[in-house]
């Protein structure tokens, strides 16, 4: 098939694409959380140490930790290391 030949492609409804985008965003968000946990050697979720840190989240130290985690989570994608998305040619 040459590049100039047209191919009938099934249209994907916008609502389906929106749902798929949400799944992707949720997955990336979870991955960034895991990377941030690794960067700060965070305790295992649900552990006694994690529970202690969670209960202390409103203190000045807890808020500083949250700020650091958020900053780190923003720096990973901003660093530009993301590989480019593959381009599909139709």
C-alpha distances in whole Angstrom, upper triangle without the diagonal:
4,7,8,7,9,10,13,15,18,21,23,27,29,31,29,28,31,32,30,31,34,34,32,35,37,36,36,40,41,39,41,44,44,43,46,48,48,49,52,53,53,55,53,53,56,58,61,60,58,60,62,60,59,62,63,60,62,64,64,63,60,59,59,56,54,54,53,50,49,49,47,44,44,44,41,38,40,40,36,35,33,29,27,25,21,19,16,13,11
4,5,6,9,10,14,16,20,22,24,27,29,32,30,28,32,33,30,31,35,34,32,35,38,37,36,40,41,40,41,44,44,44,46,49,48,49,52,53,53,55,54,53,56,59,62,61,58,60,63,60,59,62,63,60,62,64,64,62,60,59,58,56,54,53,52,50,48,48,47,44,43,43,40,37,39,39,35,35,32,29,26,24,21,18,15,12,11
4,6,8,10,14,15,18,20,22,25,26,29,28,26,29,31,28,28,32,32,30,33,35,34,34,37,39,37,39,42,42,41,44,46,46,46,49,51,51,53,52,51,54,57,60,59,56,58,60,58,56,60,60,57,59,61,61,59,57,56,55,53,51,50,50,47,45,45,44,41,40,40,38,34,36,36,32,32,29,26,23,21,18,15,13,9,8
4,6,9,13,15,18,20,22,25,27,30,28,27,30,32,29,30,34,34,32,34,37,36,36,39,41,40,41,44,45,44,46,49,49,49,52,53,54,56,55,54,57,59,63,61,58,61,63,60,59,62,62,59,61,63,63,62,59,58,57,56,53,52,52,50,47,47,46,44,42,42,40,37,38,38,35,35,32,29,26,24,21,18,15,12,10
4,7,10,12,16,18,21,24,26,29,27,26,29,31,29,30,33,33,32,34,37,36,36,40,41,40,41,45,45,44,47,49,49,50,53,54,54,56,54,54,57,59,62,61,58,60,63,60,59,62,63,59,61,64,63,62,60,58,58,56,54,53,53,50,48,48,47,44,43,43,41,38,39,40,36,36,33,30,27,25,22,19,16,12,10
4,7,9,13,14,18,20,22,25,24,23,26,28,26,27,31,31,30,32,35,34,34,38,39,38,40,43,43,43,46,48,48,49,52,53,53,54,53,52,54,57,61,60,56,58,61,58,57,60,61,57,59,62,61,60,58,56,56,55,52,51,51,49,46,47,46,43,42,42,40,37,38,39,36,36,32,30,27,24,21,18,15,12,9
4,6,10,12,15,18,20,23,21,20,24,25,24,25,28,28,27,30,33,32,32,36,37,36,38,41,41,41,44,46,46,47,50,51,51,52,50,49,52,55,58,57,54,56,59,56,54,58,59,55,57,60,60,59,56,55,55,53,50,50,50,47,45,46,44,41,40,41,39,36,37,38,35,35,31,29,26,23,20,17,14,11,8
4,7,9,12,15,18,21,19,19,22,23,22,24,27,27,26,29,31,31,32,35,36,36,38,40,41,41,44,46,46,47,50,51,50,52,50,48,51,54,57,57,53,55,58,55,53,56,58,54,56,59,59,58,55,54,54,53,50,50,50,47,45,45,45,41,40,42,39,36,38,39,36,36,32,30,27,24,21,19,15,14,10
4,6,9,12,15,17,16,15,19,20,18,20,23,23,23,26,28,27,28,31,32,32,34,37,37,38,40,42,42,44,46,47,46,48,46,45,47,50,53,53,50,51,54,52,50,53,54,51,52,55,55,55,52,50,51,49,46,46,46,43,41,42,41,38,37,38,36,33,35,36,33,33,29,27,24,21,19,16,13,12,9
4,6,9,13,15,13,13,17,17,16,18,21,21,21,24,26,26,27,30,31,31,33,36,36,37,39,41,42,43,46,46,45,47,45,43,45,48,52,51,48,49,52,50,48,51,52,49,51,54,54,53,50,49,50,48,45,45,45,42,40,41,41,37,37,38,36,33,35,37,34,34,30,28,25,22,20,18,15,15,12
4,6,9,12,10,10,14,15,14,16,19,20,20,22,24,25,26,28,30,30,32,34,35,36,38,40,41,42,44,45,44,46,44,42,44,47,50,50,46,48,50,48,46,49,50,47,48,51,52,51,48,47,47,46,43,43,43,40,38,39,39,35,34,36,34,31,33,35,32,32,29,27,25,21,20,18,15,15,13
4,6,8,7,7,10,11,11,13,15,16,17,19,21,21,23,25,26,27,29,31,32,33,35,36,37,39,41,42,41,42,40,38,40,43,47,46,43,44,47,45,42,45,46,43,45,48,48,48,45,43,44,42,39,39,40,37,35,36,36,32,31,33,31,28,31,33,30,30,27,25,23,19,19,17,15,16,14
4,5,5,7,9,10,11,13,15,16,17,19,20,22,23,25,26,27,29,31,32,33,35,37,38,39,41,42,41,42,40,38,40,43,46,46,42,43,46,44,41,44,45,42,43,46,47,47,44,42,43,42,38,39,39,37,34,36,36,32,31,34,32,29,31,33,31,32,28,27,25,21,21,20,18,20,18
4,5,5,6,9,10,10,12,14,15,16,18,20,21,22,24,26,27,28,30,31,32,34,36,37,39,40,39,40,38,36,38,42,44,44,40,41,44,42,39,42,43,39,40,44,44,44,41,39,40,39,35,36,37,34,31,33,33,29,28,31,29,26,28,31,29,29,26,26,23,20,21,19,18,20,19
4,5,5,6,9,10,11,12,14,15,16,18,20,21,23,24,26,27,29,30,31,33,35,36,37,39,37,38,36,34,36,39,42,42,38,39,41,39,36,39,40,37,38,42,42,42,39,37,39,37,34,34,35,33,30,32,32,28,28,31,29,26,29,31,30,30,27,27,25,22,22,22,21,23,22
4,5,5,6,9,10,11,12,14,15,17,18,20,21,23,24,26,27,29,30,32,33,35,36,37,36,37,35,33,34,38,41,41,37,38,41,39,36,39,40,37,39,42,43,42,39,38,39,37,34,35,35,32,30,32,32,28,28,30,28,25,28,30,29,29,25,25,23,20,20,20,19,21,20
4,5,5,6,9,10,10,12,14,15,16,18,20,21,22,24,26,27,28,30,32,33,35,36,34,36,34,32,34,38,41,40,36,38,40,38,36,39,40,36,38,41,41,41,38,36,37,36,32,33,33,30,28,30,29,25,25,27,26,22,25,27,25,26,22,22,20,16,17,17,16,18,17
4,5,5,6,9,10,10,12,14,15,16,18,20,21,23,24,26,27,29,30,31,33,34,33,34,33,30,32,36,39,38,34,35,38,36,33,36,37,33,35,38,38,38,35,33,35,33,30,30,31,28,25,27,27,24,23,26,24,21,24,26,25,25,22,22,21,18,19,19,19,21,21
4,5,5,6,9,10,11,12,14,15,17,18,20,21,23,24,26,27,29,30,32,33,31,32,30,28,30,33,36,36,32,33,36,34,31,34,35,32,34,37,38,37,34,33,34,32,29,30,31,27,25,27,27,23,24,26,25,22,25,27,26,26,22,23,22,19,20,20,20,23,22
4,5,5,6,9,10,11,12,14,15,17,18,20,21,23,24,26,27,29,30,31,30,31,29,27,30,33,36,36,32,33,36,34,32,35,36,33,35,38,38,37,34,33,34,32,29,30,30,27,25,27,26,22,22,25,23,20,23,25,23,23,20,20,19,15,16,17,17,20,20
4,5,5,6,9,10,11,12,14,15,16,18,20,21,22,24,26,27,29,30,29,30,29,27,29,32,35,35,31,32,35,32,30,33,34,31,32,35,36,35,32,31,31,30,26,27,27,24,22,24,23,19,19,22,20,17,20,22,21,21,17,18,17,14,16,16,17,20,20
4,5,5,6,9,10,10,12,14,15,16,18,20,21,22,24,25,27,28,26,28,26,24,26,30,32,32,28,29,32,29,27,30,31,28,29,32,33,33,29,28,29,27,24,25,26,22,20,22,22,18,19,21,20,17,20,23,22,22,19,20,19,17,19,20,20,24,24
4,6,5,6,9,10,11,12,14,15,17,18,20,21,23,24,26,27,25,26,24,22,25,28,31,30,27,28,31,29,27,30,31,28,30,33,34,33,30,29,30,27,24,26,26,22,21,23,22,18,19,22,20,18,21,23,22,22,18,19,19,16,18,20,20,23,24
4,5,5,6,9,10,11,12,14,15,16,18,20,21,22,24,25,24,26,24,23,26,28,31,31,27,29,31,29,27,30,31,28,30,33,33,32,29,28,29,27,24,24,24,21,19,21,20,16,17,19,17,14,18,20,18,18,14,15,15,13,15,17,18,21,22
4,5,5,6,9,10,10,12,14,15,16,18,20,21,22,24,23,24,23,21,24,27,30,29,25,27,29,27,25,28,28,25,27,30,30,29,26,25,26,24,21,21,21,18,16,18,17,14,14,17,15,13,16,18,17,17,14,16,16,14,17,19,20,24,25
4,6,5,6,9,10,11,12,14,15,17,19,20,21,22,20,22,20,18,21,24,27,26,22,24,26,24,22,25,26,23,25,28,29,28,24,24,25,22,19,21,21,17,16,18,18,14,15,18,16,15,18,20,20,19,17,18,19,17,20,22,23,26,28
4,5,5,6,9,10,11,12,14,15,17,18,20,21,19,21,19,18,21,23,26,26,22,24,27,24,23,26,27,24,27,29,30,28,25,25,25,23,20,22,21,18,17,19,17,14,15,17,15,14,17,19,19,18,15,16,17,15,18,20,22,25,27
4,5,5,6,9,10,10,12,14,15,16,18,19,19,21,20,19,22,24,27,26,22,25,27,24,23,26,27,24,26,28,28,27,24,23,24,21,19,19,19,15,14,16,14,11,12,14,11,10,14,15,15,14,11,14,15,14,17,19,21,25,26
4,5,5,6,9,10,10,12,14,15,17,18,17,19,18,16,19,22,24,23,20,22,24,21,19,23,23,20,22,25,25,24,21,20,20,18,15,16,16,13,11,14,13,9,11,13,11,11,14,16,16,16,14,17,18,17,20,23,25,28,30
4,5,5,6,9,10,11,12,14,15,16,15,16,15,13,16,19,22,21,17,19,22,19,18,21,22,20,22,25,25,24,21,20,21,18,16,17,17,13,13,15,14,10,13,15,13,13,17,18,19,18,16,18,20,19,22,24,26,30,31
4,5,5,6,9,10,11,12,14,15,14,16,15,15,18,20,23,22,19,21,23,21,20,24,24,22,24,26,27,25,22,22,22,19,17,18,17,13,13,15,13,10,12,14,11,11,15,15,16,15,13,15,17,17,20,23,25,28,30
4,5,5,6,8,10,10,12,14,13,16,16,15,19,20,23,21,18,21,22,19,19,22,22,19,22,24,24,22,19,19,18,16,14,15,13,10,10,11,9,6,9,10,8,9,12,13,14,13,12,15,17,18,21,24,26,30,32
4,5,5,6,9,10,11,12,10,13,12,12,15,17,19,18,14,17,19,16,15,19,19,16,19,21,21,19,16,16,16,13,12,13,12,8,9,12,10,7,11,12,11,12,15,16,18,17,16,19,21,21,24,27,29,33,35
4,5,5,6,9,10,10,9,11,11,11,14,16,19,17,14,17,19,17,16,20,20,18,22,23,23,21,18,19,19,15,14,16,14,11,12,14,11,10,13,14,12,14,17,17,18,17,16,19,21,21,24,27,29,33,35
4,5,5,6,9,10,10,13,13,14,18,18,21,19,16,20,21,18,18,22,22,20,23,24,24,21,19,19,18,15,14,15,13,10,12,12,9,8,11,11,9,11,14,14,15,14,14,16,19,20,23,26,29,32,35
4,5,5,6,8,8,12,13,13,17,17,19,17,14,18,18,15,16,19,19,16,19,20,20,17,15,16,14,11,11,12,9,6,8,9,6,6,10,10,9,12,14,14,16,15,16,19,22,23,26,29,31,35,37
4,6,5,6,5,8,9,10,13,14,16,13,11,15,16,13,14,17,17,15,19,20,20,17,15,16,15,11,11,13,11,8,11,12,10,10,13,14,13,15,18,18,20,19,19,22,25,25,28,31,34,37,40
4,5,5,6,9,10,12,16,16,18,15,14,17,18,16,17,20,20,19,22,23,22,19,18,19,17,14,14,16,13,11,13,14,11,11,15,14,12,16,18,17,19,17,18,21,24,25,27,31,33,37,39
4,6,8,11,13,15,18,18,20,17,15,19,19,16,18,21,20,18,22,22,21,18,17,17,15,12,13,14,10,9,12,12,8,10,13,12,11,14,16,15,18,16,17,20,24,25,28,31,34,37,40
4,5,9,12,13,16,16,17,14,13,16,16,13,15,18,17,15,19,18,18,14,13,15,13,9,11,12,9,8,12,12,9,11,14,14,13,17,18,18,21,20,21,24,27,28,31,34,37,41,43
4,7,9,12,15,13,15,12,11,15,15,13,15,18,17,17,20,20,20,16,15,17,16,12,14,16,13,11,15,15,13,14,17,17,16,19,21,20,23,22,22,25,29,30,32,36,38,42,44
4,7,8,11,10,12,9,8,12,12,10,11,15,14,14,17,17,18,15,13,15,14,10,12,14,12,10,14,15,13,14,17,18,17,20,22,22,24,23,23,26,29,30,33,36,38,42,44
4,6,8,7,9,6,5,9,10,9,10,13,14,14,18,18,19,16,14,17,16,13,14,17,15,13,17,19,17,17,21,21,20,23,25,25,28,26,27,29,32,33,35,39,41,44,46
4,6,6,9,8,6,9,12,11,12,15,16,16,20,20,22,19,17,19,19,16,16,19,18,15,18,20,18,18,22,23,21,24,26,26,28,27,26,29,32,32,34,38,39,43,45
4,6,9,9,6,8,11,10,10,13,14,14,18,19,21,19,16,18,19,15,15,19,18,15,17,20,18,18,21,23,21,24,26,27,29,27,27,29,32,31,34,37,39,42,44
4,7,8,6,6,10,10,9,12,14,15,18,19,22,20,17,19,21,17,17,21,21,18,20,23,22,21,25,26,25,27,30,30,32,31,30,33,35,35,37,40,42,45,47
4,5,5,6,9,10,10,12,14,15,19,20,22,19,17,20,21,17,18,22,21,19,21,24,23,22,26,27,26,29,31,31,34,32,32,34,37,37,39,42,44,48,49
4,5,5,6,9,10,11,12,14,18,18,20,18,16,19,20,17,18,22,21,20,23,25,24,24,28,29,28,31,33,33,36,35,34,37,40,40,42,46,47,51,53
4,5,5,6,9,10,11,12,16,16,18,15,13,17,17,14,16,19,18,17,20,22,21,21,25,26,26,28,30,30,33,32,32,35,38,38,41,44,46,50,52
4,5,5,6,9,10,10,14,15,17,14,12,15,16,13,13,17,16,14,17,20,19,19,22,24,23,26,28,28,31,30,30,33,35,35,38,41,43,47,49
4,6,5,6,9,10,13,14,17,15,12,15,17,14,15,18,19,17,19,22,22,21,25,26,26,28,30,31,34,33,33,36,38,38,41,44,45,49,51
4,5,5,6,9,12,12,14,12,10,14,15,13,14,18,18,17,19,22,22,22,25,27,27,29,31,32,35,34,34,37,40,40,43,46,48,51,53
4,5,5,6,10,10,12,9,7,11,12,9,10,14,14,13,16,18,18,18,21,23,23,26,27,28,31,31,31,34,37,37,40,43,45,49,51
4,5,5,9,10,13,11,8,11,13,11,10,14,15,13,15,18,18,18,21,23,23,26,27,28,31,31,31,34,36,36,39,42,44,47,49
4,6,8,9,12,11,9,11,14,13,13,16,17,16,18,21,22,22,24,26,27,29,30,32,35,34,34,37,40,40,43,45,47,51,52
4,6,6,9,8,6,9,11,10,11,14,15,15,17,19,20,21,23,25,26,28,29,30,33,33,34,37,39,40,43,45,48,51,53
4,6,8,7,4,6,9,8,8,11,13,12,13,16,17,17,20,22,23,25,26,27,30,31,31,34,36,36,40,42,44,48,50
4,7,8,6,6,10,10,10,12,14,14,15,18,19,20,21,24,25,27,27,29,32,33,33,36,38,39,42,44,47,50,52
4,5,5,6,8,10,10,12,14,15,16,18,20,21,22,24,26,28,28,30,33,34,34,38,40,40,44,46,49,52,54
4,5,5,6,9,10,10,12,14,15,16,18,20,21,22,25,27,27,28,31,32,33,37,39,40,43,46,48,52,54
4,5,5,6,9,10,11,12,14,15,16,18,20,21,23,26,26,27,30,30,31,35,37,38,42,44,47,50,53
4,5,5,6,9,10,11,12,14,15,16,18,20,22,24,24,26,29,29,30,33,35,36,40,42,45,48,50
4,5,5,6,9,10,10,12,14,15,16,18,20,22,22,24,27,28,28,32,34,35,38,41,43,47,49
4,5,5,6,9,10,10,12,14,15,16,19,21,21,22,25,26,27,31,33,34,38,40,43,46,48
4,5,5,6,9,10,10,12,14,15,17,20,20,21,24,24,25,29,31,32,36,38,41,44,47
4,5,5,6,8,10,10,12,14,16,18,18,20,23,24,24,27,29,30,34,36,39,42,44
4,5,5,6,9,10,11,12,15,17,16,18,21,22,23,27,28,29,33,35,38,41,44
4,5,5,6,9,10,10,13,15,15,16,19,20,21,25,27,28,32,35,37,41,43
4,5,5,6,9,10,11,14,14,15,18,19,19,23,25,26,29,32,35,38,41
4,5,5,6,9,10,12,12,14,17,18,18,22,24,24,28,30,33,36,39
4,5,5,6,9,11,10,12,15,16,17,21,23,24,28,30,33,36,39
4,5,5,7,9,10,10,14,14,15,19,21,23,26,29,32,35,38
4,6,6,8,9,11,13,13,13,17,19,20,24,26,29,32,35
4,6,6,6,9,11,13,13,16,18,19,23,25,28,31,34
4,6,5,6,9,10,12,15,17,19,23,25,28,31,34
4,5,5,8,8,9,12,15,16,20,23,26,29,32
4,5,6,7,7,10,12,13,17,20,23,26,28
4,5,8,9,12,13,15,19,21,25,27,30
4,6,8,11,13,16,19,22,25,28,31
4,5,8,10,13,16,18,22,24,27
4,6,9,12,15,18,21,24,27
4,6,9,12,15,18,21,24
4,6,9,12,15,18,21
4,6,9,12,15,18
4,6,9,13,16
4,6,10,13
4,6,10
4,6
4
